[in-house]
Amino acid sequence: MTAIDTESEAPNLEGNTALVAASSSGLGKAAATSLAEAGANVVLNGRDEDRLQAAVEDVDAVGPGEVVGRAADLTDGDAVAGLVEATAERFGGVDHLVLNTGDPTSGGLFDVNEDDWYHAFDLLVMSAVRLVRESAEYLTDGAGSIVAITSITVRQPVPDLVLSSCVRMAVLGLVKTMSRELAPAVRANAVLPGPVETPALRNIVEDAVERGEYDTYEEGLASYWPDDIPTGGVAQPDELGDVVAFLASPAASYVNGASLLVDGGVVRSV
Ligand SMILES: NC(=O)c1ccc[n+]([C@@H]2O[C@H](COP(=O)([O-])OP(=O)(O)OC[C@H]3O[C@@H](n4cnc5c(N)ncnc54)[C@H](OP(=O)(O)O)[C@@H]3O)[C@@H](O)[C@H]2O)c1
């Protein structure tokens, strides 16, 4: 029997520039790391300068390209315009745009108020619209790509995440719209992560342990997600980051308008 070669060939994005929104931590940082490993120049973003600079140092260490950070609040239109402008000035354009944000307010239908709904729309949807509008002229200049990091909540509503389950649906509509309006110059796709052990998820579990809901972090992590995960547990951030880099790369040249679950098989629907 022929052995399966598990050393997959990494995508090559040398000479390309990737702008990764909300990337000083977690999934955004993982996407930025995988893009840097593929050789791209990468612009990281977040609001907190110290966290951003620490992430720049980490990501800079992994690839041959240049890595810089630009603080900007994605809910501020002028700040987003400045982020894209600074990227284009530094690297001459934007080839790959990764849409990502922080969490919307968690809670069920009767836990969140009207302001929370509008904030979620601003954070999840309008941040993406702003980034795309500002960077479209650069993306369409070559063979561009857009990858939106969303959530499995768009396929299967998750208890206590009503805003993620509802508002993120609009991001998928945007991705589908872009996959036609920006084609053929730009491919637009979405990744739908299940639970990933990012700092955000770790904080949630640690808080639950502190409240006495679990004895240990491991117990909290294992039981935090109510569904079984066929692959055996929550993902590590690089398992999502590598998929983002693949979708951005020429290896995915015929993948456009797709919504790719990266969830270990948690979602049961076909
Ligand atoms: N982890 C999971 O299991 C999981 C699963 C599915 C979906 N998601 C979603 O994926 C996204 C990322 O989650 P994560 O776990 O990676 O979170 P995280 O570790 O807390 O990272 C969030 C990142 O977003 C930045 N950020 C937050 N608000 C921002 C804003 N207004 N403008 C610019 N940057 C902002 C944060 O930096 P600053 O705070 O310094 O701005 C940080 O870099 C979230 O929308 C989350 O709901 C996560």
The ligand as an SDF file (V2000), in Angstrom:
LIG
                    3D

 48 52  0  0  0  0  0  0  0  0999 V2000
  -13.1640   31.2040   18.7680 N   0  0  0  0  0  0  0  0  0  0  0  0
  -14.1930   30.5490   18.3090 C   0  0  0  0  0  0  0  0  0  0  0  0
  -14.4780   29.4210   18.7250 O   0  0  0  0  0  0  0  0  0  0  0  0
  -15.0560   31.1620   17.2310 C   0  0  0  0  0  0  0  0  0  0  0  0
  -15.8990   30.3270   16.4820 C   0  0  0  0  0  0  0  0  0  0  0  0
  -16.6880   30.8780   15.4810 C   0  0  0  0  0  0  0  0  0  0  0  0
  -16.6520   32.2400   15.2400 C   0  0  0  0  0  0  0  0  0  0  0  0
  -15.8320   33.0340   15.9960 N   0  0  0  0  0  0  0  0  0  0  0  0
  -15.8330   34.4650   15.6940 C   0  0  0  0  0  0  0  0  0  0  0  0
  -14.5690   34.8030   15.1240 O   0  0  0  0  0  0  0  0  0  0  0  0
  -14.2410   36.1660   15.4750 C   0  0  0  0  0  0  0  0  0  0  0  0
  -12.8670   36.1680   16.1520 C   0  0  0  0  0  0  0  0  0  0  0  0
  -12.9540   35.4190   17.3440 O   0  0  0  0  0  0  0  0  0  0  0  0
  -11.6690   35.0740   18.2310 P   0  0  0  0  0  0  0  0  0  0  0  0
  -12.0450   33.9060   19.0550 O   0  0  0  0  0  0  0  0  0  0  0  0
  -10.4790   35.0260   17.3800 O   0  0  0  0  0  0  0  0  0  0  0  0
  -11.6120   36.3800   19.1770 O   0  0  0  0  0  0  0  0  0  0  0  0
  -10.3620   37.0880   19.9220 P   0  0  0  0  0  0  0  0  0  0  0  0
   -9.3000   36.1020   20.2530 O   0  0  0  0  0  0  0  0  0  0  0  0
  -10.9770   37.8670   21.0360 O   0  0  0  0  0  0  0  0  0  0  0  0
   -9.8040   38.1000   18.8270 O   0  0  0  0  0  0  0  0  0  0  0  0
  -10.5910   39.1650   18.4020 C   0  0  0  0  0  0  0  0  0  0  0  0
   -9.7210   40.1460   17.6070 C   0  0  0  0  0  0  0  0  0  0  0  0
  -10.5430   41.1790   17.0910 O   0  0  0  0  0  0  0  0  0  0  0  0
  -10.0130   42.4470   17.4420 C   0  0  0  0  0  0  0  0  0  0  0  0
  -11.1450   43.3640   17.5000 N   0  0  0  0  0  0  0  0  0  0  0  0
  -12.2530   43.2680   18.2560 C   0  0  0  0  0  0  0  0  0  0  0  0
  -13.0850   44.2800   18.0060 N   0  0  0  0  0  0  0  0  0  0  0  0
  -12.4840   45.0550   17.0720 C   0  0  0  0  0  0  0  0  0  0  0  0
  -12.8380   46.2610   16.4270 C   0  0  0  0  0  0  0  0  0  0  0  0
  -13.9950   46.9070   16.6780 N   0  0  0  0  0  0  0  0  0  0  0  0
  -11.9830   46.7970   15.5040 N   0  0  0  0  0  0  0  0  0  0  0  0
  -10.8030   46.1800   15.2360 C   0  0  0  0  0  0  0  0  0  0  0  0
  -10.4170   45.0280   15.8190 N   0  0  0  0  0  0  0  0  0  0  0  0
  -11.2540   44.4820   16.7360 C   0  0  0  0  0  0  0  0  0  0  0  0
   -9.3130   42.1840   18.7670 C   0  0  0  0  0  0  0  0  0  0  0  0
   -8.3230   43.1660   19.0810 O   0  0  0  0  0  0  0  0  0  0  0  0
   -8.6930   44.4670   20.0030 P   0  0  0  0  0  0  0  0  0  0  0  0
   -9.5970   43.9930   21.0980 O   0  0  0  0  0  0  0  0  0  0  0  0
   -7.3810   45.0040   20.4580 O   0  0  0  0  0  0  0  0  0  0  0  0
   -9.3930   45.3890   19.0690 O   0  0  0  0  0  0  0  0  0  0  0  0
   -8.6650   40.8430   18.4540 C   0  0  0  0  0  0  0  0  0  0  0  0
   -7.5040   41.0150   17.6780 O   0  0  0  0  0  0  0  0  0  0  0  0
  -15.3760   36.6530   16.3760 C   0  0  0  0  0  0  0  0  0  0  0  0
  -16.3220   37.3500   15.6050 O   0  0  0  0  0  0  0  0  0  0  0  0
  -15.9670   35.3610   16.9100 C   0  0  0  0  0  0  0  0  0  0  0  0
  -17.3190   35.5220   17.2840 O   0  0  0  0  0  0  0  0  0  0  0  0
  -15.0310   32.5290   16.9650 C   0  0  0  0  0  0  0  0  0  0  0  0
  1  2  1  0
  2  3  2  0
  2  4  1  0
  4  5  1  0
  4 48  2  0
  5  6  2  0
  6  7  1  0
  7  8  2  0
  8  9  1  0
  8 48  1  0
  9 10  1  0
  9 46  1  0
 10 11  1  0
 11 12  1  0
 11 44  1  0
 12 13  1  0
 13 14  1  0
 14 15  2  0
 14 16  1  0
 14 17  1  0
 17 18  1  0
 18 19  2  0
 18 20  1  0
 18 21  1  0
 21 22  1  0
 22 23  1  0
 23 24  1  0
 23 42  1  0
 24 25  1  0
 25 26  1  0
 25 36  1  0
 26 27  1  0
 26 35  1  0
 27 28  2  0
 28 29  1  0
 29 30  1  0
 29 35  2  0
 30 31  1  0
 30 32  2  0
 32 33  1  0
 33 34  2  0
 34 35  1  0
 36 37  1  0
 36 42  1  0
 37 38  1  0
 38 39  2  0
 38 40  1  0
 38 41  1  0
 42 43  1  0
 44 45  1  0
 44 46  1  0
 46 47  1  0
M  CHG  2   8   1  16  -1
M  END
$$$$
